Amino acid sequence: MRKVWVVGGAAVGLGLSFVMLLVVGVYIVAGNLANGVGGATKALAKGSVPAAYQTLVQKWGNMCSAINPALLAAQLYQESGFDPDVTSHADARGIAQFIPSTWATHGIDGDGDGDRDIWDPNDAIPSAASYDCELAKYVKDVPGDTTNNMLAAYNAGAYRVIKAGGVPAISETQNYVKTIRTLEDSFAAPTTRVDPSKQAAGAIYYAQKKLGTPYLWGGTGTDAQGGRFDCSGLTQAAYESVGITLPRVANDQYNAGPHPARSELLPGDLVFFSEDLTNSRAIHHVGIYVGGGYMIDAPRTGAVIRFDPIDTADYFGATRVTEDGAKALPTTV
């Protein structure tokens, strides 16, 4: 369990005062920052891809102009949650979720060991990138955004995209394209300042009202649980109070938006902690940043919801939660 510093009662009282100022300040800052995530090159955000696959995704994500490492990462996360052993109800297999018949014609020997193994990420990740680029060539003359058309072809087939003159009017396909393009931002290292969340102040206000509430492992604040929370239960409830539904566990909440640098944190950002600083899937703790190097969090059994410093050895990074980012997260991961 992560070591934390307990803030005394007097400090909590002072903290409440500065949090009230920060809550107001969120809206002031929101009105003054103009730039969102952007830039032609999308490098991977720190630790957003498990270390075992980061080099593969970075290399093969630059295979053609229709894809980039962050987009390839988002696609793999959407397909499998980076699980190399998963099989879908449609018999799609492995980290890239290839159906065997598609693998037979489009799988490649990515690691050059003489075989094409659908279960081996060293083959499957390069094959996903290769297939994306092949589809992009099929739809290159279709009106609209080539990457969107490529993703639509991956989901619905190139013929339907060509026939429709773009992303076809199929809800599953349209959602697939929107989801991956949104998740792309959560895997990309921001190249410009990230817009603040409009809901941040409300989330802080909710968490502030829970200060002093005893921690409960698995707690989501229900009446049956006495209104108690664990760390991700608190952050989930805080953002639910402002109309944003987050996943239940901390490592999935990390992908609910872009990732500001430590120097760019704003009140309302979620801050994350991990024993493995190379892997977002190993995140074990989350809190809500309130400014001044502090967060509100539910730290552990025997403690209460309180203010804690974020600058510890296991600080992993932060997420600026967006409504679209939260909606894009796969429910099966």
C-alpha positions as CSV (number, residue, x, y, z in Angstrom):
1,M,0.0,0.0,0.0
2,R,1.3,3.4,-0.9
3,K,2.8,5.5,1.9
4,V,0.9,8.8,2.5
5,W,1.3,11.9,4.6
6,V,-1.6,12.5,7.0
7,V,-2.7,16.2,7.0
8,G,-3.7,17.4,10.4
9,G,-7.0,19.0,11.3
10,A,-5.7,22.6,11.2
11,A,-4.2,22.0,7.8
12,V,-7.5,20.5,6.6
13,G,-9.3,23.6,7.8
14,L,-6.9,25.8,5.8
15,G,-7.2,23.4,2.9
16,L,-10.9,23.9,2.7
17,S,-10.5,27.6,2.4
18,F,-8.0,27.3,-0.5
19,V,-10.1,24.6,-2.2
20,M,-13.1,27.0,-2.3
21,L,-10.9,29.6,-4.0
22,L,-9.6,26.9,-6.4
23,V,-13.1,25.8,-7.3
24,V,-13.9,29.4,-8.4
25,G,-10.5,29.6,-10.1
26,V,-11.2,26.6,-12.3
27,Y,-13.8,28.6,-14.2
28,I,-11.6,31.6,-14.5
29,V,-8.8,29.4,-15.9
30,A,-11.2,27.7,-18.2
31,G,-12.1,31.0,-19.8
32,N,-8.5,32.0,-20.3
33,L,-7.0,28.8,-21.8
34,A,-7.6,28.5,-25.5
35,N,-5.6,25.6,-26.8
36,G,-6.6,22.0,-26.8
37,V,-4.7,18.8,-27.8
38,G,-3.2,19.2,-31.2
39,G,-0.2,18.7,-33.4
40,A,0.6,16.6,-36.4
41,T,2.8,14.1,-34.6
42,K,1.3,12.1,-31.8
43,A,3.9,10.4,-29.6
44,L,2.7,8.1,-26.9
45,A,1.8,9.5,-23.5
46,K,4.1,8.2,-20.7
47,G,3.1,4.7,-19.7
48,S,-0.1,4.7,-21.6
49,V,0.9,1.5,-23.4
50,P,2.2,-1.4,-21.3
51,A,6.0,-1.5,-21.5
52,A,6.0,-4.9,-23.2
53,Y,4.3,-3.4,-26.2
54,Q,5.4,0.2,-26.3
55,T,8.3,-0.2,-28.7
56,L,6.1,-2.2,-31.1
57,V,3.3,0.3,-31.0
58,Q,5.7,3.2,-31.5
59,K,7.5,1.5,-34.4
60,W,4.6,0.1,-36.3
61,G,2.3,3.1,-35.5
62,N,4.4,5.1,-38.0
63,M,4.0,2.6,-40.8
64,C,1.9,4.9,-43.0
65,S,0.4,8.4,-42.9
66,A,-3.1,7.1,-42.0
67,I,-2.0,5.9,-38.6
68,N,0.1,7.1,-35.7
69,P,1.3,5.4,-32.5
70,A,-1.5,6.9,-30.4
71,L,-4.2,5.8,-32.8
72,L,-2.8,2.3,-33.0
73,A,-2.7,2.1,-29.2
74,A,-6.3,3.3,-29.0
75,Q,-7.3,0.7,-31.5
76,L,-5.6,-2.1,-29.6
77,Y,-7.1,-0.9,-26.3
78,Q,-10.5,-0.8,-27.8
79,E,-10.1,-4.2,-29.3
80,S,-8.6,-6.1,-26.4
81,G,-7.5,-3.9,-23.5
82,F,-4.0,-5.0,-24.4
83,D,-4.9,-8.6,-23.4
84,P,-3.0,-11.0,-25.7
85,D,-5.0,-14.0,-24.7
86,V,-8.6,-12.7,-25.1
87,T,-11.1,-14.3,-27.5
88,S,-14.4,-12.6,-28.5
89,H,-17.8,-14.1,-28.9
90,A,-17.1,-13.8,-32.7
91,D,-13.9,-15.8,-32.3
92,A,-11.7,-12.7,-32.8
93,R,-8.4,-13.6,-31.2
94,G,-5.5,-12.0,-29.4
95,I,-4.4,-8.4,-28.7
96,A,-5.5,-7.2,-32.1
97,Q,-8.7,-9.3,-32.3
98,F,-8.2,-10.8,-35.7
99,I,-10.7,-13.3,-36.9
100,P,-8.8,-16.4,-38.2
101,S,-10.0,-16.0,-41.8
102,T,-8.8,-12.3,-41.8
103,W,-5.5,-13.4,-40.2
104,A,-5.0,-16.0,-42.9
105,T,-4.8,-13.3,-45.6
106,H,-3.5,-10.3,-43.6
107,G,-1.4,-11.6,-40.7
108,I,2.3,-11.0,-41.1
109,D,5.5,-12.3,-39.5
110,G,6.2,-9.2,-37.6
111,D,9.2,-10.5,-35.6
112,G,10.8,-12.5,-38.5
113,D,10.9,-15.8,-36.6
114,G,9.4,-17.7,-39.5
115,D,5.8,-18.0,-38.4
116,R,2.7,-15.9,-38.2
117,D,1.1,-16.4,-34.7
118,I,-2.2,-14.7,-34.1
119,W,-1.6,-14.9,-30.3
120,D,1.8,-13.4,-30.4
121,P,1.8,-9.5,-30.0
122,N,5.1,-9.4,-31.9
123,D,3.2,-10.6,-34.9
124,A,-0.3,-9.3,-34.1
125,I,0.6,-5.6,-33.5
126,P,2.6,-5.3,-36.7
127,S,-0.3,-7.1,-38.5
128,A,-2.9,-4.6,-37.2
129,A,-0.8,-1.7,-38.4
130,S,-0.2,-3.4,-41.8
131,Y,-3.9,-4.2,-42.2
132,D,-4.8,-0.6,-41.3
133,C,-2.4,0.8,-43.9
134,E,-3.7,-1.7,-46.5
135,L,-7.3,-0.6,-45.8
136,A,-6.2,3.1,-46.1
137,K,-4.9,2.4,-49.6
138,Y,-8.3,0.8,-50.5
139,V,-10.2,3.9,-49.4
140,K,-7.7,6.6,-50.3
141,D,-10.0,8.1,-53.0
142,V,-13.1,8.1,-50.9
143,P,-14.2,11.6,-49.8
144,G,-13.6,12.6,-46.2
145,D,-10.9,11.9,-43.7
146,T,-8.7,9.0,-44.8
147,T,-8.1,7.7,-41.2
148,N,-11.8,7.8,-40.4
149,N,-12.5,5.9,-43.6
150,M,-9.8,3.4,-42.8
151,L,-11.2,2.7,-39.4
152,A,-14.7,2.3,-40.9
153,A,-13.3,-0.2,-43.4
154,Y,-11.7,-2.1,-40.5
155,N,-15.1,-2.4,-38.9
156,A,-17.5,-2.7,-41.8
157,G,-15.3,-3.6,-44.8
158,A,-13.8,-1.4,-47.5
159,Y,-16.6,-2.1,-50.0
160,R,-19.2,-0.5,-47.7
161,V,-17.0,2.6,-47.2
162,I,-16.4,3.0,-50.9
163,K,-20.1,2.4,-51.7
164,A,-21.2,5.0,-49.0
165,G,-18.6,7.6,-50.1
166,G,-17.3,7.8,-46.6
167,V,-18.1,6.3,-43.1
168,P,-21.3,4.4,-43.7
169,A,-24.5,5.2,-41.8
170,I,-24.1,2.1,-39.6
171,S,-24.3,3.0,-35.9
172,E,-21.8,0.4,-34.8
173,T,-19.3,1.6,-37.4
174,Q,-19.8,5.3,-36.6
175,N,-19.3,4.6,-32.9
176,Y,-16.2,2.6,-33.6
177,V,-14.6,5.4,-35.6
178,K,-15.6,8.1,-33.0
179,T,-14.5,5.9,-30.1
180,I,-11.0,5.3,-31.4
181,R,-10.4,8.9,-32.6
182,T,-11.4,10.1,-29.1
183,L,-9.3,7.5,-27.3
184,E,-6.4,8.5,-29.5
185,D,-6.1,11.7,-27.4
186,S,-5.8,9.7,-24.2
187,F,-2.8,7.8,-25.6
188,A,-1.1,10.8,-27.1
189,A,1.4,13.0,-25.3
190,P,-0.2,16.5,-25.6
191,T,1.8,18.8,-27.8
192,T,0.0,22.0,-26.6
193,R,-1.8,23.0,-23.5
194,V,-4.9,20.9,-22.7
195,D,-8.3,22.7,-22.2
196,P,-9.6,22.5,-18.7
197,S,-12.6,20.4,-17.9
198,K,-15.9,22.4,-17.5
199,Q,-17.0,19.9,-14.9
200,A,-13.9,20.1,-12.8
201,A,-15.2,22.5,-10.1
202,G,-18.3,20.3,-9.5
203,A,-16.2,17.2,-9.1
204,I,-14.0,18.9,-6.5
205,Y,-17.1,20.2,-4.7
206,Y,-18.5,16.7,-4.4
207,A,-15.2,15.3,-3.2
208,Q,-14.8,18.1,-0.7
209,K,-18.1,17.3,0.9
210,K,-16.9,13.7,1.5
211,L,-13.8,14.8,3.6
212,G,-13.6,12.8,6.8
213,T,-15.6,9.9,5.4
214,P,-14.1,6.5,6.4
215,Y,-12.5,4.5,3.6
216,L,-14.1,1.2,2.4
217,W,-12.5,-1.2,0.0
218,G,-14.9,-1.6,-2.9
219,G,-17.0,1.3,-1.7
220,T,-19.0,3.4,-4.2
221,G,-20.9,5.5,-1.7
222,T,-24.1,3.5,-1.6
223,D,-26.5,3.7,1.4
224,A,-25.8,0.0,2.1
225,Q,-22.1,0.9,2.4
226,G,-22.7,3.8,4.7
227,G,-21.8,6.3,2.0
228,R,-18.1,5.2,2.1
229,F,-15.7,4.9,-0.8
230,D,-12.4,3.5,-2.0
231,C,-10.2,5.7,-4.2
232,S,-11.7,5.0,-7.6
233,G,-15.2,4.9,-6.1
234,L,-14.8,8.4,-4.9
235,T,-13.5,9.8,-8.3
236,Q,-16.2,7.9,-10.1
237,A,-18.9,9.4,-7.9
238,A,-17.4,12.9,-8.1
239,Y,-17.6,12.9,-11.9
240,E,-20.9,11.2,-11.9
241,S,-22.3,14.1,-9.9
242,V,-21.5,16.4,-12.9
243,G,-22.9,14.0,-15.5
244,I,-19.7,12.1,-16.6
245,T,-19.7,8.3,-16.1
246,L,-16.2,6.9,-15.4
247,P,-15.2,3.2,-15.3
248,R,-15.1,1.6,-11.9
249,V,-11.3,1.0,-11.6
250,A,-8.5,3.5,-11.5
251,N,-6.4,2.1,-14.4
252,D,-9.4,2.4,-16.8
253,Q,-10.2,6.0,-15.5
254,Y,-6.7,7.0,-16.7
255,N,-7.9,6.8,-20.3
256,A,-10.8,9.2,-19.8
257,G,-9.0,12.1,-21.5
258,P,-5.7,13.7,-22.4
259,H,-2.8,13.8,-20.0
260,P,-1.4,17.1,-18.8
261,A,2.2,17.3,-17.6
262,R,2.8,17.8,-13.8
263,S,3.6,21.5,-14.4
264,E,0.2,21.9,-16.2
265,L,-2.1,20.4,-13.6
266,L,-5.4,22.1,-12.9
267,P,-7.9,21.5,-10.1
268,G,-10.2,18.7,-11.1
269,D,-7.6,16.6,-12.9
270,L,-7.4,13.0,-11.8
271,V,-3.9,12.1,-10.5
272,F,-2.7,8.5,-10.6
273,F,-0.1,6.4,-8.8
274,S,1.5,3.1,-9.8
275,E,4.2,0.7,-8.6
276,D,5.2,0.4,-12.3
277,L,5.8,3.8,-13.8
278,T,6.0,2.3,-17.3
279,N,2.5,0.8,-17.4
280,S,-0.9,2.5,-16.9
281,R,-2.5,-0.9,-16.5
282,A,-0.6,-1.2,-13.2
283,I,-2.1,1.9,-11.6
284,H,-3.3,1.2,-8.1
285,H,-4.5,4.6,-6.7
286,V,-6.3,7.8,-7.9
287,G,-7.2,11.1,-6.4
288,I,-8.7,14.5,-7.5
289,Y,-6.2,17.3,-7.8
290,V,-7.1,20.5,-5.9
291,G,-4.0,22.6,-6.5
292,G,-0.9,23.4,-4.6
293,G,0.5,19.9,-5.0
294,Y,-2.5,18.3,-3.1
295,M,-5.4,16.0,-3.9
296,I,-8.5,14.8,-2.2
297,D,-8.4,11.0,-2.1
298,A,-9.6,7.9,-0.2
299,P,-6.2,6.4,0.6
300,R,-6.6,3.1,2.4
301,T,-8.4,0.9,5.0
302,G,-8.3,2.6,8.4
303,A,-8.0,6.1,6.9
304,V,-10.6,8.7,5.9
305,I,-11.1,10.8,2.7
306,R,-8.6,13.6,3.1
307,F,-6.0,15.9,1.5
308,D,-2.7,14.2,0.5
309,P,0.3,15.4,-1.4
310,I,0.7,14.1,-5.0
311,D,4.5,14.3,-5.3
312,T,5.4,10.8,-4.1
313,A,7.7,8.2,-5.6
314,D,4.8,6.4,-7.2
315,Y,3.2,9.4,-8.9
316,F,2.4,8.2,-12.4
317,G,0.6,11.0,-14.2
318,A,-2.7,12.8,-14.6
319,T,-5.8,12.8,-16.8
320,R,-8.0,15.8,-17.7
321,V,-11.4,14.1,-17.8
322,T,-13.6,14.8,-20.8
323,E,-17.1,13.7,-21.4
324,D,-16.3,12.3,-24.8
325,G,-13.2,10.6,-23.4
326,A,-15.2,8.9,-20.7
327,K,-17.9,7.8,-23.2
328,A,-15.3,6.3,-25.4
329,L,-13.9,3.9,-22.9
330,P,-14.7,0.2,-23.6
331,T,-17.0,-1.3,-21.1
332,T,-15.5,-4.8,-21.4
333,V,-11.9,-3.8,-20.5
